[in-house]
């Protein structure tokens, strides 16, 4: 899914500030 890359980018952007469900 393209969203996967998007979410992954968000994760790096936030630096793991929020706990992703995945």
N, C-alpha and C positions, 0 to 999 in steps of 0.2 A: 504494500500500500504506500502511496506517496505520502500519506499522513505520517507513516512511520518515520520517514526521514525528517518530516516537519517537527514531529514530537521530539525526536532525538535532538534536533537542533535547539528546540526550546529547552530541553533538559540541560544541554551544554551552556545555553545562554543564562539560564537561571542558576547554573552551577549546582543543581541538586537542592535548591532552596526548598522546593515543595517536593513531597514524596509522590512520585508518579505511581499510578495503580499498576502499571506494567513494570 
